[in-house]
Every structure is written in structure tokens, then in C-alpha cells.
Amino acid sequence: MKKIILSLFVIFTFNACSQGQKTAFAPAALSEKLLAFDGSQPTFQDILNAHKNQTVVIEVWASWCGDCVKAMPKVKALQAKNPTVAYVFISMDKTADKWKEGIEKHGLKGDHYMANNGMKGAFGKAIDLDWIPRYIIIDKTGKIVLYRAIETDFDKIESLLQKLN
């Protein structure tokens, strides 16, 4: 019995560590092309480069996601309190029409992109996507300072943004 408990503890610890804080994106994520609102397809690296020397909040979301919609007022409050921060929204919608309707319906201000093949696609896998909405914060040096936050983590996000700006 002790061996079983010890084995489970080791497996749990290994999994927890593998899901931990990252400070840089995997090459597979950086090279993935995303659909921009204007129809172009920049790589994720191109998107990050466009925000060099800025603090960036990335929200991974979808128009069909109830938790994402529920978090929208918190995102808007965050934007109002932190106007110098860049906001990048990456949708996991299955169609561009639904994605664009969601942006308009919810009045999302920021840069908008859509990943190919939703949460299970290459981009989702490359950023270890297991839940949406998902928030990632990048500091002005380009380092990831918060890799995995969800809608219940807004106090943590707000506190971190106050320190970064």
C-alpha cells in the first residue's frame, strides 16, 4: 500500500511540475500561424514582436465559452485600470464568422486572432491549453511572467500588472 501511495505521489508531483510556470513559449507555439481579423496569417512570434517593450495580456477564449463570456466585464475593468498594457485575444472558435460575431457582441478592444482547429489544434497543444479562458502575461522584456491563469485568478492578474507597470 505504501508503494502505491508513493507511486501516486511521484506521478502527481511530476505532472504538477510539468504543468508549471514557463518563461518562454515553445518553438512550436511561436511558429504557429494565426488568423488575423484582416485575413492575414501572422505567426505567433510576429504577434509578440508587434508588442515588443510592452506588457501584454493574452486571453485565449471562444465565443461559445460560458466562462469566457462571464469574465468579459473583468477583462474590461482590467483594461480600464491598465490602459498602457497591450491586450491580445486568441480565439478557439471553429469558424471566423462566430469569432468575429463574438468580438462585436462583447465589444472586445485589443488585437484579435483565431487559432486553427480550436483547442485541440497545434497552437492549443503548443501552449498546453487545457481550459479557457486562459490568461498569459508577458513583461516588457518578452518574458512570460504568468503562464497559466483562469477566470478565477483576476486578483493575481491585477496585482501582477500593478507591479509590472
C-alpha positions as CSV (number, residue, x, y, z in Angstrom):
1,M,0.0,0.0,0.0
2,K,2.8,2.4,0.8
3,K,4.4,1.7,-2.6
4,I,1.1,2.6,-4.3
5,I,0.7,5.8,-2.4
6,L,4.4,6.7,-3.0
7,S,4.0,5.9,-6.7
8,L,0.8,8.1,-7.0
9,F,2.6,10.9,-5.2
10,V,5.6,10.8,-7.6
11,I,3.2,10.8,-10.6
12,F,1.2,13.7,-9.2
13,T,4.4,15.7,-8.5
14,F,5.8,15.0,-11.9
15,N,2.6,16.1,-13.6
16,A,2.3,19.2,-11.4
17,C,5.9,20.2,-12.3
18,S,5.4,19.7,-16.0
19,Q,2.4,22.0,-16.0
20,G,4.2,24.7,-14.1
21,Q,5.3,28.2,-14.9
22,K,7.2,28.7,-18.2
23,T,9.2,31.8,-19.0
24,A,9.2,31.4,-22.8
25,F,7.0,29.9,-25.4
26,A,7.8,26.6,-27.2
27,P,9.1,26.9,-30.7
28,A,6.0,25.1,-32.0
29,A,3.8,27.9,-30.5
30,L,6.0,30.7,-31.9
31,S,5.9,29.3,-35.4
32,E,2.2,28.6,-35.5
33,K,0.2,30.9,-37.8
34,L,-3.0,32.5,-36.5
35,L,-5.8,34.1,-38.5
36,A,-5.8,37.9,-38.0
37,F,-9.0,40.0,-38.2
38,D,-7.9,41.4,-41.6
39,G,-7.4,37.9,-43.1
40,S,-3.6,37.8,-42.8
41,Q,-1.9,34.9,-41.1
42,P,1.0,36.1,-38.9
43,T,3.0,33.7,-36.8
44,F,2.6,34.0,-33.0
45,Q,6.2,35.2,-33.0
46,D,5.1,38.1,-35.3
47,I,2.3,39.0,-33.0
48,L,4.6,39.0,-30.0
49,N,7.2,41.1,-31.9
50,A,4.5,43.7,-32.6
51,H,4.3,44.3,-28.9
52,K,8.0,44.5,-28.1
53,N,8.8,46.5,-25.0
54,Q,5.1,46.3,-23.8
55,T,3.4,44.4,-21.1
56,V,1.0,42.1,-22.8
57,V,-2.1,40.2,-21.6
58,I,-3.1,37.3,-23.8
59,E,-6.5,36.0,-23.4
60,V,-7.3,32.6,-25.1
61,W,-11.1,32.4,-25.4
62,A,-14.1,31.4,-27.6
63,S,-17.4,32.9,-28.3
64,W,-19.2,29.7,-27.2
65,C,-17.4,29.6,-23.8
66,G,-19.7,30.5,-20.9
67,D,-16.8,31.1,-18.5
68,C,-15.2,33.4,-21.2
69,V,-18.3,35.5,-21.5
70,K,-18.7,35.6,-17.7
71,A,-15.2,37.0,-17.4
72,M,-15.6,39.8,-20.0
73,P,-16.6,42.5,-17.5
74,K,-13.5,41.7,-15.5
75,V,-11.3,41.9,-18.6
76,K,-12.8,45.3,-19.5
77,A,-12.2,46.5,-15.9
78,L,-8.6,45.3,-16.2
79,Q,-8.2,47.3,-19.5
80,A,-9.6,50.4,-17.9
81,K,-7.2,50.2,-14.9
82,N,-4.2,49.3,-17.2
83,P,-4.6,51.3,-20.4
84,T,-0.9,51.0,-21.3
85,V,-1.0,47.2,-21.4
86,A,-1.4,45.5,-24.8
87,Y,-4.3,43.1,-25.0
88,V,-4.2,40.2,-27.4
89,F,-7.2,37.9,-27.8
90,I,-6.8,34.5,-29.4
91,S,-10.0,32.7,-30.2
92,M,-10.6,29.0,-30.2
93,D,-13.8,29.4,-32.2
94,K,-14.3,26.9,-35.1
95,T,-15.4,29.5,-37.7
96,A,-14.3,33.0,-38.4
97,D,-17.9,34.2,-38.5
98,K,-18.6,33.1,-34.9
99,W,-15.2,34.6,-33.8
100,K,-16.0,37.9,-35.4
101,E,-19.5,38.0,-34.1
102,G,-18.2,37.3,-30.6
103,I,-15.8,40.2,-30.8
104,E,-18.5,42.6,-31.9
105,K,-21.1,41.3,-29.5
106,H,-18.8,41.6,-26.5
107,G,-17.1,44.8,-27.6
108,L,-13.6,43.4,-27.1
109,K,-10.8,46.0,-27.5
110,G,-7.4,44.8,-28.5
111,D,-5.7,42.7,-31.1
112,H,-7.7,39.7,-32.4
113,Y,-6.6,36.4,-33.8
114,M,-8.1,33.0,-34.3
115,A,-6.2,29.7,-33.8
116,N,-6.6,26.9,-36.4
117,N,-8.5,23.8,-35.3
118,G,-9.6,25.2,-31.9
119,M,-8.3,24.0,-28.5
120,K,-7.1,20.7,-29.9
121,G,-5.1,22.2,-32.7
122,A,-1.4,22.8,-32.9
123,F,-1.4,26.1,-31.2
124,G,-3.5,24.9,-28.3
125,K,-1.2,21.9,-27.8
126,A,1.9,24.1,-28.0
127,I,0.7,26.4,-25.2
128,D,-0.6,23.4,-23.1
129,L,-4.2,24.7,-23.4
130,D,-6.5,22.7,-21.1
131,W,-9.1,25.4,-20.1
132,I,-10.5,28.6,-21.4
133,P,-10.5,31.4,-20.7
134,R,-6.8,31.3,-20.2
135,Y,-4.6,34.3,-19.5
136,I,-0.9,34.7,-20.1
137,I,1.1,37.8,-19.1
138,I,4.3,38.8,-20.8
139,D,6.5,41.6,-19.3
140,K,8.3,44.3,-21.3
141,T,11.4,42.2,-21.8
142,G,9.3,39.5,-23.5
143,K,9.5,37.1,-20.6
144,I,6.4,35.1,-19.6
145,V,5.6,36.1,-16.0
146,L,2.3,34.3,-15.7
147,Y,1.8,31.2,-18.0
148,R,-1.5,29.8,-16.7
149,A,-4.3,31.8,-15.2
150,I,-8.0,31.3,-15.5
151,E,-11.1,33.4,-14.8
152,T,-10.8,33.0,-11.0
153,D,-7.3,34.5,-11.0
154,F,-8.1,38.1,-11.7
155,D,-6.8,39.3,-8.3
156,K,-3.5,37.7,-9.1
157,I,-3.5,39.2,-12.7
158,E,-4.4,42.7,-11.4
159,S,-1.7,42.5,-8.7
160,L,0.9,41.4,-11.2
161,L,0.0,44.1,-13.7
162,Q,0.4,46.8,-11.0
163,K,3.9,45.5,-10.3
164,L,4.9,45.5,-14.0
165,N,3.6,49.0,-14.9
